Amino acid sequence: SGSEQVPMEVVCDFHKDCSNGKDENNCGQCDFEHNQCGWVRPFVPSKYQWARKRNATTSGNAPSIDHTTGTDQGWYMIADQTSEEEYLYDTWLVSPLIHHSFSTCEVSLWYYLTRDDQNSTLSVLGKAEQEAWTQYWKSLEDTVEWTEARVHLGRQRNPLNLILKAQLGEGNNIIAIDDVTYQFCDFPEPPVN
């Protein structure tokens, strides 16, 4: 069987253009159990960096269980301290490019956020090519357990990257995420008649 090819602009547009649907894999939906599903960490000289970990592999502060499996063997992404020397407290995690979405489009993610410092936040931003970043959601309260955030993306006409931005202040602050899903993002089928 020969491999199918589709143009880049229909990859990650919430519509399966390949018969096996592979053009919609690695678009950012992720439970982090096997990999990061296309989410990347741009290099920013920060004290913190997003890392895929599980409780068995984290140093110090971390959720004891992940959201997907509910065990200490499950994986999640955590904004972990990696450097004493750097001065920035922000770290970014960037999704694969989403090519467009319908007006009902939502992103659901589960987050874990405990903080000594009220300046520690998790934000969901969108970055289109020419535009400035749009903020869709920002954490306003602590959670000592996995909590769902639903972020309304709506109609996107231009290619967009989602950015998960963790800002960690001084003190013992934990920001982790798990189980990112897109919902209601595909365009409805045109009516038959």
GROMACS elastic network, one bead per residue, 0.5 to 0.9 nm:
[ bonds ]
;  ai    aj funct       b0    kb
    4    18     6  0.67149   500
    4    19     6  0.82803   500
    5    18     6  0.77373   500
    6     9     6  0.83638   500
    6    10     6  0.69788   500
    6    11     6  0.75252   500
    6    17     6  0.71439   500
    6    18     6  0.72684   500
    6    23     6  0.78666   500
    7    10     6  0.58966   500
    7    11     6  0.71830   500
    8    11     6  0.53135   500
    8    12     6  0.86473   500
    8    23     6  0.89625   500
    9    12     6  0.79577   500
    9    13     6  0.76881   500
    9    99     6  0.62955   500
    9   159     6  0.85197   500
   10    13     6  0.55066   500
   10    14     6  0.84936   500
   10    15     6  0.77065   500
   10    16     6  0.86100   500
   10    17     6  0.72213   500
   10    23     6  0.77248   500
   10    24     6  0.89388   500
   10    99     6  0.68887   500
   10   100     6  0.89149   500
   11    14     6  0.80366   500
   11    15     6  0.82255   500
   11    16     6  0.83842   500
   11    17     6  0.79110   500
   11    22     6  0.88058   500
   11    23     6  0.50191   500
   11    24     6  0.61510   500
   11    25     6  0.87521   500
   11    27     6  0.82565   500
   11    97     6  0.85977   500
   11    98     6  0.79089   500
   11    99     6  0.71033   500
   12    15     6  0.74612   500
   12    16     6  0.85903   500
   12    23     6  0.64095   500
   12    25     6  0.75682   500
   12    26     6  0.81036   500
   12    27     6  0.55004   500
   12    28     6  0.88253   500
   12    96     6  0.80797   500
   12    97     6  0.69841   500
   12    98     6  0.52552   500
   12    99     6  0.59152   500
   12   100     6  0.80523   500
   13    16     6  0.81190   500
   13    23     6  0.86697   500
   13    24     6  0.73135   500
   13    27     6  0.88193   500
   13    98     6  0.60389   500
   13   100     6  0.54545   500
   13   101     6  0.66514   500
   13   185     6  0.84260   500
   13   186     6  0.73613   500
   14    24     6  0.64784   500
   14    27     6  0.89337   500
   14    98     6  0.83451   500
   14    99     6  0.84005   500
   14   100     6  0.79284   500
   14   101     6  0.71693   500
   14   182     6  0.88695   500
   14   185     6  0.62804   500
   14   187     6  0.77874   500
   15    21     6  0.82887   500
   15    23     6  0.84294   500
   15    24     6  0.71893   500
   15   186     6  0.61516   500
   15   187     6  0.77917   500
   16    19     6  0.72226   500
   16    20     6  0.78726   500
   16    22     6  0.75619   500
   16    23     6  0.64646   500
   16    24     6  0.62382   500
   17    20     6  0.83996   500
   17    21     6  0.64685   500
   17    22     6  0.83297   500
   17    23     6  0.66064   500
   17    24     6  0.82592   500
   18    22     6  0.62431   500
   18    23     6  0.61093   500
   18    24     6  0.85924   500
   19    22     6  0.79346   500
   20    23     6  0.81935   500
   21    24     6  0.58315   500
   21    25     6  0.72922   500
   22    25     6  0.51714   500
   22    26     6  0.84604   500
   23    26     6  0.82080   500
   23    27     6  0.85182   500
   24    27     6  0.60611   500
   25    28     6  0.80613   500
   25    29     6  0.80539   500
   25    37     6  0.78407   500
   25    38     6  0.89842   500
   26    29     6  0.69697   500
   26    30     6  0.80473   500
   26    36     6  0.84331   500
   26    38     6  0.52051   500
   26    39     6  0.82725   500
   26    96     6  0.73159   500
   27    30     6  0.85450   500
   27    37     6  0.68507   500
   27    38     6  0.64879   500
   27    39     6  0.82803   500
   27    95     6  0.71927   500
   27    96     6  0.53669   500
   27    97     6  0.71274   500
   27    98     6  0.70000   500
   28    36     6  0.81905   500
   28    37     6  0.57820   500
   28    38     6  0.61567   500
   28    39     6  0.62803   500
   28    94     6  0.89657   500
   28    95     6  0.55081   500
   28    96     6  0.59735   500
   28    97     6  0.85669   500
   28    98     6  0.85885   500
   28   162     6  0.87476   500
   28   180     6  0.71000   500
   28   181     6  0.75146   500
   28   182     6  0.81644   500
   29    37     6  0.69439   500
   29    38     6  0.89726   500
   29   107     6  0.89820   500
   29   179     6  0.73662   500
   29   180     6  0.50974   500
   29   182     6  0.64027   500
   30    33     6  0.80463   500
   30    35     6  0.82454   500
   30    36     6  0.68584   500
   30    37     6  0.58130   500
   30    38     6  0.88573   500
   30    39     6  0.88260   500
   30   178     6  0.74999   500
   30   179     6  0.54836   500
   30   180     6  0.51431   500
   30   181     6  0.66679   500
   31    34     6  0.79846   500
   31    35     6  0.84022   500
   31    36     6  0.81727   500
   31    37     6  0.84714   500
   31    67     6  0.84951   500
   31    68     6  0.64277   500
   31    75     6  0.76399   500
   31    76     6  0.72631   500
   31   178     6  0.58477   500
   31   180     6  0.65191   500
   31   181     6  0.85510   500
   32    35     6  0.52806   500
   32    36     6  0.54003   500
   32    37     6  0.72138   500
   32    52     6  0.71698   500
   32    53     6  0.88522   500
   32    68     6  0.86902   500
   32    74     6  0.84377   500
   32    75     6  0.56890   500
   32    76     6  0.55977   500
   32    77     6  0.72216   500
   32   178     6  0.68796   500
   32   179     6  0.72192   500
   32   180     6  0.88651   500
   33    36     6  0.81892   500
   33    52     6  0.89455   500
   33    68     6  0.81022   500
   33    69     6  0.89938   500
   33    74     6  0.64340   500
   33    75     6  0.51195   500
   33    76     6  0.73081   500
   34    37     6  0.83635   500
   34    75     6  0.80693   500
   35    38     6  0.81777   500
   35    52     6  0.79247   500
   36    39     6  0.54142   500
   36    40     6  0.75849   500
   36    52     6  0.73372   500
   36    77     6  0.84317   500
   37    40     6  0.88179   500
   37    95     6  0.86105   500
   37    96     6  0.84568   500
   38    94     6  0.85276   500
   38    95     6  0.64977   500
   38    96     6  0.56629   500
   39    93     6  0.64036   500
   39    94     6  0.53991   500
   39    96     6  0.60853   500
   40    92     6  0.85382   500
   40    93     6  0.57212   500
   40    94     6  0.52297   500
   40    95     6  0.66005   500
   40    96     6  0.79167   500
   41    44     6  0.83970   500
   41    49     6  0.76579   500
   41    50     6  0.67554   500
   41    51     6  0.85558   500
   41    91     6  0.80505   500
   41    92     6  0.61231   500
   41    94     6  0.62099   500
   42    91     6  0.85612   500
   42    92     6  0.68119   500
   42    93     6  0.71538   500
   42    94     6  0.74412   500
   43    46     6  0.85087   500
   43    49     6  0.86152   500
   43    91     6  0.87452   500
   43    92     6  0.86155   500
   44    49     6  0.82656   500
   44    88     6  0.83251   500
   44    90     6  0.82382   500
   44    91     6  0.69001   500
   44    92     6  0.79212   500
   45    48     6  0.84664   500
   45    49     6  0.89555   500
   45    86     6  0.61436   500
   45    87     6  0.76859   500
   45    88     6  0.66534   500
   45    90     6  0.89675   500
   45    91     6  0.86907   500
   46    49     6  0.68807   500
   46    81     6  0.86391   500
   46    82     6  0.81522   500
   46    83     6  0.72786   500
   46    85     6  0.86613   500
   46    86     6  0.53498   500
   46    87     6  0.62095   500
   46    89     6  0.58038   500
   46    90     6  0.62655   500
   46    91     6  0.65370   500
   47    80     6  0.83703   500
   47    81     6  0.56288   500
   47    82     6  0.57825   500
   47    84     6  0.60310   500
   47    85     6  0.70898   500
   47    86     6  0.51087   500
   47    87     6  0.63263   500
   47    88     6  0.59864   500
   47    89     6  0.58427   500
   47    90     6  0.77788   500
   47    91     6  0.83127   500
   48    79     6  0.58933   500
   48    80     6  0.52650   500
   48    82     6  0.54192   500
   48    83     6  0.67918   500
   48    86     6  0.87342   500
   48    88     6  0.80190   500
   48    89     6  0.64824   500
   48    90     6  0.68223   500
   48    91     6  0.59950   500
   48   166     6  0.87116   500
   48   167     6  0.88217   500
   48   168     6  0.79234   500
   49    78     6  0.80386   500
   49    79     6  0.53412   500
   49    80     6  0.55652   500
   49    81     6  0.64806   500
   49    82     6  0.64224   500
   49    83     6  0.88653   500
   49    90     6  0.82615   500
   49    91     6  0.55620   500
   49    92     6  0.76864   500
   49    93     6  0.87659   500
   50    77     6  0.62846   500
   50    78     6  0.53906   500
   50    80     6  0.60999   500
   50    81     6  0.87681   500
   50    91     6  0.66374   500
   50    92     6  0.71786   500
   50    93     6  0.66705   500
   50   166     6  0.84585   500
   50   176     6  0.86108   500
   51    76     6  0.82707   500
   51    77     6  0.54053   500
   51    78     6  0.54663   500
   51    79     6  0.63617   500
   51    80     6  0.66336   500
   52    75     6  0.66768   500
   52    76     6  0.56497   500
   52    78     6  0.64738   500
   53    56     6  0.80273   500
   53    57     6  0.60610   500
   53    58     6  0.64462   500
   53    74     6  0.84107   500
   53    75     6  0.54797   500
   53    76     6  0.56766   500
   53    77     6  0.60927   500
   53    78     6  0.68891   500
   54    57     6  0.54572   500
   54    58     6  0.64184   500
   54    62     6  0.83969   500
   54    63     6  0.83036   500
   54    64     6  0.80716   500
   54    65     6  0.75798   500
   54    66     6  0.71637   500
   54    72     6  0.65693   500
   54    73     6  0.63028   500
   54    74     6  0.58142   500
   54    76     6  0.61546   500
   54    77     6  0.82529   500
   54    78     6  0.88821   500
   55    58     6  0.54245   500
   55    59     6  0.84226   500
   55    62     6  0.65075   500
   55    63     6  0.65753   500
   55    64     6  0.53128   500
   55    65     6  0.64371   500
   55    66     6  0.78988   500
   55    71     6  0.88232   500
   55    72     6  0.53665   500
   55    73     6  0.70293   500
   55    74     6  0.77993   500
   55    75     6  0.78526   500
   55    76     6  0.89308   500
   56    59     6  0.86985   500
   56    64     6  0.83843   500
   56    72     6  0.65089   500
   56    73     6  0.69536   500
   58    61     6  0.74723   500
   58    62     6  0.65785   500
   58    80     6  0.84096   500
   59    62     6  0.76057   500
   59    80     6  0.86386   500
   61    64     6  0.88782   500
   61    80     6  0.87322   500
   61   172     6  0.73920   500
   61   173     6  0.78098   500
   61   174     6  0.65411   500
   62    65     6  0.86505   500
   62    78     6  0.77468   500
   62    80     6  0.87182   500
   62   174     6  0.63908   500
   62   175     6  0.82957   500
   62   176     6  0.79024   500
   63    66     6  0.68725   500
   63    72     6  0.86455   500
   63    78     6  0.89505   500
   63   112     6  0.72801   500
   63   144     6  0.86731   500
   63   145     6  0.80217   500
   63   146     6  0.86259   500
   63   174     6  0.80022   500
   63   175     6  0.89818   500
   63   176     6  0.76525   500
   64    71     6  0.77371   500
   64    72     6  0.58312   500
   65    68     6  0.88391   500
   65    69     6  0.78500   500
   65    70     6  0.54156   500
   65    73     6  0.73621   500
   65    74     6  0.66908   500
   65    75     6  0.83451   500
   65    76     6  0.89816   500
   66    69     6  0.61798   500
   66    70     6  0.52888   500
   66    71     6  0.60806   500
   66    72     6  0.65590   500
   66    73     6  0.77236   500
   66    74     6  0.51340   500
   66    75     6  0.58951   500
   66    76     6  0.60400   500
   66   146     6  0.81160   500
   66   177     6  0.88540   500
   66   178     6  0.72032   500
   67    70     6  0.52716   500
   67    71     6  0.80379   500
   67    74     6  0.76604   500
   67    75     6  0.83450   500
   67    76     6  0.77831   500
   67   110     6  0.72499   500
   67   111     6  0.86934   500
   67   146     6  0.64264   500
   67   177     6  0.85891   500
   67   178     6  0.61815   500
   67   179     6  0.70905   500
   68    71     6  0.82772   500
   68    74     6  0.67572   500
   68    75     6  0.78717   500
   68    76     6  0.84632   500
   68   178     6  0.71991   500
   68   179     6  0.65430   500
   69    72     6  0.83033   500
   69    73     6  0.77348   500
   69    74     6  0.55847   500
   69    75     6  0.84051   500
   70    73     6  0.83538   500
   70    74     6  0.69995   500
   71    74     6  0.57094   500
   72    75     6  0.81634   500
   75   178     6  0.78868   500
   76   176     6  0.68703   500
   76   177     6  0.60623   500
   76   178     6  0.51044   500
   76   179     6  0.80711   500
   77    80     6  0.89352   500
   77   175     6  0.86591   500
   77   176     6  0.55152   500
   77   177     6  0.53580   500
   77   178     6  0.64324   500
   78   174     6  0.76546   500
   78   175     6  0.59229   500
   78   177     6  0.64622   500
   78   178     6  0.89325   500
   79    91     6  0.71226   500
   79    92     6  0.89293   500
   79   166     6  0.67419   500
   79   167     6  0.88090   500
   79   168     6  0.83427   500
   79   174     6  0.72499   500
   79   175     6  0.57314   500
   79   176     6  0.62650   500
   79   177     6  0.88823   500
   80   174     6  0.79738   500
   80   175     6  0.81885   500
   80   176     6  0.88179   500
   81    84     6  0.78985   500
   83    86     6  0.60955   500
   84    87     6  0.80569   500
   86    89     6  0.84219   500
   88    91     6  0.82451   500
   88   167     6  0.89249   500
   89   120     6  0.89799   500
   89   166     6  0.81226   500
   89   167     6  0.56003   500
   89   168     6  0.53379   500
   89   169     6  0.63069   500
   89   170     6  0.86670   500
   90   165     6  0.67664   500
   90   166     6  0.55960   500
   90   168     6  0.64616   500
   90   169     6  0.88224   500
   91   164     6  0.82770   500
   91   165     6  0.57983   500
   91   166     6  0.53723   500
   91   167     6  0.66618   500
   91   168     6  0.85443   500
   92   163     6  0.63647   500
   92   164     6  0.56698   500
   92   166     6  0.64844   500
   92   167     6  0.89358   500
   93   162     6  0.82731   500
   93   163     6  0.55794   500
   93   164     6  0.50350   500
   93   165     6  0.65025   500
   93   166     6  0.84542   500
   94    97     6  0.88891   500
   94   161     6  0.64962   500
   94   162     6  0.58318   500
   94   164     6  0.64705   500
   94   165     6  0.86930   500
   95    98     6  0.81399   500
   95   160     6  0.88510   500
   95   161     6  0.54854   500
   95   162     6  0.51540   500
   95   163     6  0.63323   500
   95   164     6  0.82596   500
   96   160     6  0.84628   500
   96   161     6  0.61391   500
   96   162     6  0.76863   500
   97   159     6  0.61865   500
   97   160     6  0.55307   500
   97   162     6  0.78047   500
   98   101     6  0.76851   500
   98   156     6  0.87086   500
   98   158     6  0.84597   500
   98   159     6  0.54879   500
   98   160     6  0.51904   500
   98   161     6  0.62121   500
   98   162     6  0.81529   500
   99   156     6  0.78883   500
   99   157     6  0.76782   500
   99   158     6  0.63748   500
   99   160     6  0.64406   500
   99   161     6  0.89169   500
  100   155     6  0.72912   500
  100   157     6  0.52574   500
  100   158     6  0.59694   500
  100   159     6  0.59318   500
  100   160     6  0.74738   500
  100   185     6  0.84936   500
  100   186     6  0.87911   500
  101   104     6  0.81406   500
  101   105     6  0.62156   500
  101   153     6  0.81030   500
  101   154     6  0.68700   500
  101   155     6  0.52623   500
  101   156     6  0.50326   500
  101   157     6  0.70354   500
  101   158     6  0.89061   500
  101   184     6  0.87333   500
  101   185     6  0.51378   500
  101   186     6  0.62409   500
  101   187     6  0.71513   500
  102   105     6  0.55897   500
  102   153     6  0.88188   500
  102   154     6  0.61715   500
  102   156     6  0.68717   500
  102   157     6  0.86981   500
  102   184     6  0.74349   500
  102   185     6  0.50616   500
  102   186     6  0.58410   500
  102   187     6  0.53645   500
  102   188     6  0.82490   500
  103   106     6  0.88659   500
  103   152     6  0.89061   500
  103   153     6  0.76898   500
  103   156     6  0.75733   500
  103   184     6  0.84586   500
  103   185     6  0.73725   500
  103   187     6  0.85270   500
  104   152     6  0.75514   500
  104   153     6  0.77002   500
  104   154     6  0.53303   500
  104   155     6  0.71245   500
  104   183     6  0.80914   500
  104   184     6  0.55853   500
  104   185     6  0.61661   500
  104   186     6  0.86120   500
  105   151     6  0.86921   500
  105   152     6  0.62478   500
  105   153     6  0.54365   500
  105   155     6  0.68981   500
  105   156     6  0.87929   500
  105   182     6  0.71309   500
  105   183     6  0.58652   500
  105   186     6  0.76003   500
  106   150     6  0.65796   500
  106   151     6  0.54543   500
  106   153     6  0.53149   500
  106   154     6  0.68073   500
  106   181     6  0.83628   500
  106   182     6  0.58166   500
  106   183     6  0.51936   500
  106   184     6  0.64955   500
  106   185     6  0.67724   500
  107   149     6  0.81091   500
  107   150     6  0.57781   500
  107   151     6  0.50484   500
  107   152     6  0.64662   500
  107   153     6  0.68984   500
  107   180     6  0.70224   500
  107   181     6  0.57492   500
  107   183     6  0.62148   500
  107   185     6  0.88624   500
  108   148     6  0.67947   500
  108   149     6  0.57372   500
  108   151     6  0.62537   500
  108   152     6  0.87820   500
  108   179     6  0.78017   500
  108   180     6  0.56867   500
  108   181     6  0.52127   500
  108   182     6  0.63183   500
  108   183     6  0.74264   500
  109   147     6  0.82631   500
  109   148     6  0.57084   500
  109   149     6  0.54004   500
  109   150     6  0.66485   500
  109   151     6  0.82482   500
  109   177     6  0.69016   500
  109   178     6  0.63322   500
  109   179     6  0.56288   500
  109   181     6  0.64760   500
  109   182     6  0.88950   500
  110   146     6  0.59159   500
  110   147     6  0.52693   500
  110   149     6  0.60692   500
  110   150     6  0.87728   500
  110   176     6  0.84133   500
  110   177     6  0.55818   500
  110   178     6  0.51854   500
  110   179     6  0.59528   500
  110   180     6  0.69666   500
  111   122     6  0.85822   500
  111   143     6  0.81185   500
  111   145     6  0.81881   500
  111   146     6  0.54363   500
  111   147     6  0.53921   500
  111   148     6  0.63657   500
  111   149     6  0.71947   500
  111   175     6  0.72120   500
  111   176     6  0.56195   500
  111   178     6  0.63580   500
  111   179     6  0.87722   500
  112   142     6  0.80580   500
  112   143     6  0.59032   500
  112   144     6  0.66391   500
  112   145     6  0.59389   500
  112   147     6  0.64274   500
  112   174     6  0.71680   500
  112   175     6  0.56694   500
  112   176     6  0.51042   500
  112   177     6  0.63105   500
  112   178     6  0.86098   500
  113   120     6  0.85647   500
  113   121     6  0.79653   500
  113   122     6  0.80155   500
  113   139     6  0.84440   500
  113   141     6  0.80807   500
  113   142     6  0.54898   500
  113   143     6  0.52404   500
  113   144     6  0.66907   500
  113   145     6  0.79617   500
  113   146     6  0.82269   500
  113   147     6  0.87723   500
  113   173     6  0.73440   500
  113   174     6  0.53656   500
  113   176     6  0.66529   500
  113   177     6  0.88317   500
  114   117     6  0.89484   500
  114   120     6  0.86133   500
  114   141     6  0.86508   500
  114   142     6  0.52189   500
  114   143     6  0.58870   500
  114   144     6  0.60752   500
  114   145     6  0.88718   500
  114   172     6  0.79769   500
  114   173     6  0.55951   500
  114   174     6  0.52248   500
  114   175     6  0.69043   500
  115   118     6  0.65839   500
  115   119     6  0.85139   500
  115   120     6  0.65031   500
  115   121     6  0.87669   500
  115   142     6  0.67335   500
  115   143     6  0.89463   500
  115   168     6  0.84144   500
  115   169     6  0.85172   500
  115   171     6  0.75543   500
  115   172     6  0.61752   500
  115   174     6  0.64051   500
  115   175     6  0.84521   500
  116   119     6  0.88648   500
  116   120     6  0.82393   500
  116   169     6  0.83590   500
  116   170     6  0.76478   500
  116   171     6  0.56554   500
  116   172     6  0.57793   500
  116   173     6  0.60798   500
  117   120     6  0.58001   500
  117   168     6  0.78529   500
  117   169     6  0.57432   500
  117   170     6  0.61655   500
  117   171     6  0.63232   500
  117   172     6  0.77985   500
  117   173     6  0.70679   500
  118   121     6  0.77367   500
  118   141     6  0.89203   500
  118   169     6  0.77939   500
  119   167     6  0.73733   500
  119   168     6  0.70011   500
  119   169     6  0.57889   500
  119   170     6  0.86224   500
  120   139     6  0.88875   500
  120   166     6  0.74864   500
  120   167     6  0.51309   500
  120   169     6  0.52711   500
  120   170     6  0.84096   500
  120   173     6  0.70319   500
  120   174     6  0.86929   500
  120   175     6  0.84008   500
  121   138     6  0.67878   500
  121   139     6  0.56552   500
  121   140     6  0.74034   500
  121   141     6  0.87520   500
  121   165     6  0.80677   500
  121   166     6  0.59644   500
  121   167     6  0.52186   500
  121   168     6  0.67186   500
  121   169     6  0.87302   500
  121   175     6  0.79269   500
  122   137     6  0.83208   500
  122   138     6  0.57831   500
  122   139     6  0.54031   500
  122   140     6  0.86848   500
  122   164     6  0.69852   500
  122   165     6  0.56983   500
  122   167     6  0.63775   500
  122   168     6  0.86524   500
  122   175     6  0.71313   500
  122   176     6  0.89408   500
  123   135     6  0.72151   500
  123   136     6  0.75735   500
  123   137     6  0.55430   500
  123   139     6  0.63850   500
  123   163     6  0.79735   500
  123   164     6  0.58023   500
  123   165     6  0.51433   500
  123   166     6  0.65910   500
  123   167     6  0.83263   500
  124   134     6  0.85982   500
  124   135     6  0.61341   500
  124   136     6  0.55734   500
  124   137     6  0.51626   500
  124   138     6  0.64809   500
  124   151     6  0.78148   500
  124   162     6  0.68884   500
  124   163     6  0.57635   500
  124   165     6  0.64403   500
  125   133     6  0.62447   500
  125   134     6  0.54106   500
  125   136     6  0.56046   500
  125   137     6  0.71984   500
  125   138     6  0.88607   500
  125   161     6  0.83545   500
  125   162     6  0.57593   500
  125   164     6  0.64633   500
  125   165     6  0.74222   500
  126   132     6  0.86118   500
  126   133     6  0.55590   500
  126   134     6  0.51231   500
  126   135     6  0.65010   500
  126   136     6  0.72539   500
  126   153     6  0.85740   500
  126   160     6  0.63307   500
  126   161     6  0.57256   500
  126   163     6  0.59584   500
  126   164     6  0.88938   500
  127   130     6  0.82548   500
  127   131     6  0.67563   500
  127   132     6  0.65685   500
  127   134     6  0.65606   500
  127   159     6  0.85990   500
  127   160     6  0.55701   500
  127   161     6  0.53116   500
  127   162     6  0.64674   500
  127   163     6  0.73673   500
  128   131     6  0.54459   500
  128   132     6  0.73723   500
  128   133     6  0.73403   500
  128   134     6  0.87000   500
  128   158     6  0.66063   500
  128   159     6  0.60099   500
  128   161     6  0.65712   500
  128   162     6  0.89735   500
  129   132     6  0.83892   500
  129   158     6  0.79561   500
  129   159     6  0.72340   500
  129   160     6  0.72807   500
  129   161     6  0.88048   500
  131   134     6  0.82642   500
  135   138     6  0.76398   500
  136   151     6  0.64410   500
  136   152     6  0.70869   500
  136   153     6  0.71331   500
  137   149     6  0.84464   500
  137   150     6  0.85367   500
  137   151     6  0.62747   500
  137   152     6  0.84867   500
  139   142     6  0.79424   500
  139   149     6  0.85189   500
  143   146     6  0.69393   500
  143   147     6  0.67025   500
  144   147     6  0.85207   500
  146   176     6  0.89060   500
  146   177     6  0.83928   500
  146   178     6  0.85639   500
  153   156     6  0.74338   500
  153   185     6  0.87585   500
  154   185     6  0.79884   500
  155   185     6  0.84458   500
  156   159     6  0.73796   500
  156   160     6  0.74883   500
  157   160     6  0.86873   500
  166   175     6  0.68779   500
  166   176     6  0.88323   500
  167   175     6  0.86008   500
  168   171     6  0.85237   500
  168   172     6  0.89225   500
  168   173     6  0.63845   500
  168   174     6  0.79447   500
  168   175     6  0.79279   500
  169   172     6  0.85246   500
  169   173     6  0.72978   500
  170   173     6  0.76010   500
  177   180     6  0.79699   500
  182   185     6  0.66330   500
  183   186     6  0.81800   500
  184   187     6  0.81836   500
  186   189     6  0.88749   500
  187   190     6  0.86050   500
  188   191     6  0.86867   500
  189   192     6  0.86106   500
  190   193     6  0.88263   500
